[in-house]
Amino acid sequence: MKISLLLTGNELMSGDTIDSNSAVIAKSLRDLALLPFKKLVVGDDLELLTESIQSLAQKSDVLIINGGLGPTVDDLTAEALAAAAGVPIERHPDAMIELEKWARARGFVLTESNLKQADLPQGCEIILNPRGSAVGFSLMLHDCLVMCTPGVPSELRPMIEQELLPRIRQHGAITTTTHISRLRMFGITESGLQDTINRVFPDWPAEVELGFRVQMPVIEIKISTIGDSSLALNRHWTERFLAHFSDYIIGRDSTRLTQALNTALAEHGKVLTLAESCTGGLIAAGVTSEPGSSAVFTAGYVTYSNAAKMQMLGVSEQTLDQYGAVSEQVVLEMASGALQASGADIALAISGIAGPDGGSPDKPVGTVWMAWGEADALQARKFYFPVARIAFQRTAAAIAMDLLRRQLNKLPTDVDYFSELKKTTQR
Amino acid sequence: MKISLLLTGNELMSGDTIDSNSAVIAKSLRDLALLPFKKLVVGDDLELLTESIQSLAQKSDVLIINGGLGPTVDDLTAEALAAAAGVPIERHPDAMIELEKWARARGFVLTESNLKQADLPQGCEIILNPRGSAVGFSLMLHDCLVMCTPGVPSELRPMIEQELLPRIRQHGAITTTTHISRLRMFGITESGLQDTINRVFPDWPAEVELGFRVQMPVIEIKISTIGDSSLALNRHWTERFLAHFSDYIIGRDSTRLTQALNTALAEHGKVLTLAESCTGGLIAAGVTSEPGSSAVFTAGYVTYSNAAKMQMLGVSEQTLDQYGAVSEQVVLEMASGALQASGADIALAISGIAGPDGGSPDKPVGTVWMAWGEADALQARKFYFPVARIAFQRTAAAIAMDLLRRQLNKLPTDVDYFSELKKTTQR
């Protein structure tokens, strides 16, 4: 089966946007053992779009078009597909229903621009978009199944598995089953993982395909086997993988690190408090991004200044003077202060130098101390992440959450996070 | 001048590699006021590559090919270009000299695989690659200048300005410039903006190109004009745009909302404190994601539970009982409590129902109260964002930050955020 992709958008041609959608589509097509053979990207130009659709449809069994479904004048996909098919544009009743549903759920009033999103090529079928106003649509062009999808990545993603793949299966009469296990890991890099796999599993069979996808801060591992009878093979190698990397695995399917942490807190019946300096509330925002977090989290202290550390958490002025705000002593006092002030069961405290300023030869930008645990068993650890400010904050927050997850699940907390950081964390 | 790009590599088709090279090339082409009109990506397939080169060269004045110059069997660009041009492959003396230089500098011995990189289409000219062994090369195909470049980003980058642009200038006898203004807006949707522009500027000239790009939560507006003498035209329409949308504009170029808020705080010499319930530290994390935030931010209180609201901010139990945690009275007490506890100049407090649970007929999921201001002039406002949890938190945090930016800059704070939300915010 020949599949091609057509991406449209001036921002893709000007270099303002880097296309990641086609990679997401291509990776999902692997589940059907398919690979696109051609990918064409053009700007928002009606004539060029029309001609591209015609020429790609001629050479393909399936053509996936991405982008150009928005409400503005530079969104031309519907018009171009209509022109390519030689049919008029008309207001699609199913698309209207979807648009009205979308607007009603949000209390919006549909504008003339919004309504344009229901003007589709005559004879097309709509493709549901659960996340946005841009309804997708499909049309047969000679023998080619043409499917038009929204360019917004968060809208496209859920549509691929739910809407596109089933239509492709049906169109191509694809009956092969693919067995897929998805595991989510934290604390190891893609290359570190690849090296370890090569070393530990020299006998990994070629027919068990291993795919990695970085979804910061987590890596998703996809173990795929093709064929109805490949389930046992898939299970066997998934189990071997799980056994070797057990403590790096935070869950299956779409588990987030924040979710893994909250689950560990809930399973052990612990309520968390947070005392954050350099991460400025990022860990609290992570924990509370999960539904139901009020059961496992009570109070967060964003003590950005020394005054706040003293006043909110009772860190002593003497400790701050003697050791500095980024020190083992201060994070331990922050953690006990947060436990005392909040009445929570378990605390996480963090203080570091996010940069770009504030470093010293002794404590360079990238230095961070973390303390965690219950009142009678606080531990602390120092890390060094010499990366840009935002990356520093995200890395520190993620590692802090993982340390707490490991602590709760009785896994080692002296783990070397990311093989590349090995040397530096031992400084 | 018509420019097209052809990218080759199986890893680009499978989704294992996301193409960033074409964005780098496109951005550099802006210096010559050029924009590629077509970008084609294909796998390592000789026939498809040859046919793609022929068809693109026919429709283009310049064709830039990227990838497929390596030493392995799946690197087919030289062979495909030779086939498209109907010339043989031969060992190129200049390429041999470059390869030998490259090997000598590194103490390498050239292998048979390396030598393959000097086997180029007859009649081509080499393009120097200062960073790697893959020499580039160019050939005229009818009237089209075809240039082949390496796929490794770090090798490609220095070649663009030093080698490709001069050849394009010469080929097209180019002297034109493009003028671009970039503005950043918050509080209006893409479709709302388009509708307003249609209504307010019916006379907007076609030669002043308007582009929108959503970079949540901000929209970037790009106003472009082509030609050396178009600077005044660009300025005129940029000024008109600015004048009409002034209070929605948070800055120029790459200004972030967090940056606009911190700048407003710094300009007015105010130190901020935050009292967050439903956003769980997201606003604090936003403010502290900016370098230098310690000058404008001191302490954040993530008071997720009622107990934390009372204990950390002194919210009275009676107020909580009488009005509930999501109420005007509670956010006002949170804001004054945070000002008192922290000694900061200005506060922002927020309490709402992020969902999915916790709503009631009276206060459905999506309801949120915000309070902001200095101790003697606190204001509060209610919003309703009936969207999924994460979207609710991000929208609420962004609007809260914008309200504070407006307050500091003496802009209206009773603005209707996002035209579609108009009705609901007035509930």
Interface residues (C-beta under 8 A of the other chain):
Chain A: N10 E11 L12 M13 S14 G15 D16 T17 I18 D19 S20 S22 A23 V24 I25 A26 K27 R30 L35 P36 F37 K38 K39 L40 V41 V42 G43 D45 L48 G70 P71 T72 V73 D74 A103 A105 R106 G107 F108 V109 T111 E112 S113 N114 V152 L274 E276 C278 T279 G280 G281 L282 I283 A284 A285 V287 T288 S289 P291 G292 S293 S294 F297 T298 A299 G300 Y301 V302 T303 Y304 S305 A307 A308 Q311 M312 A341 S342 G343 A354 G355 P356 D357 R389 I390 Q393
Chain B: L12 M13 S14 G15 D16 T17 I18 D19 S20 S22 A23 V24 I25 A26 K27 R30 L35 P36 F37 K38 K39 L40 V41 V42 G43 D45 L48 E190 S191 G192 Q194 D195 G211 F212 R213 V214 K222 L274 E276 C278 T279 G280 G281 L282 I283 A284 A285 V287 T288 S289 P291 G292 S293 S294 F297 T298 A299 G300 Y301 V302 T303 Y304 S305 A307 A308 Q311 M312 A341 S342 G343 A354 G355 P356 D357 Y384 P386 V387 R389 I390 Q393 S419 E420 L421 K422 K423 T424
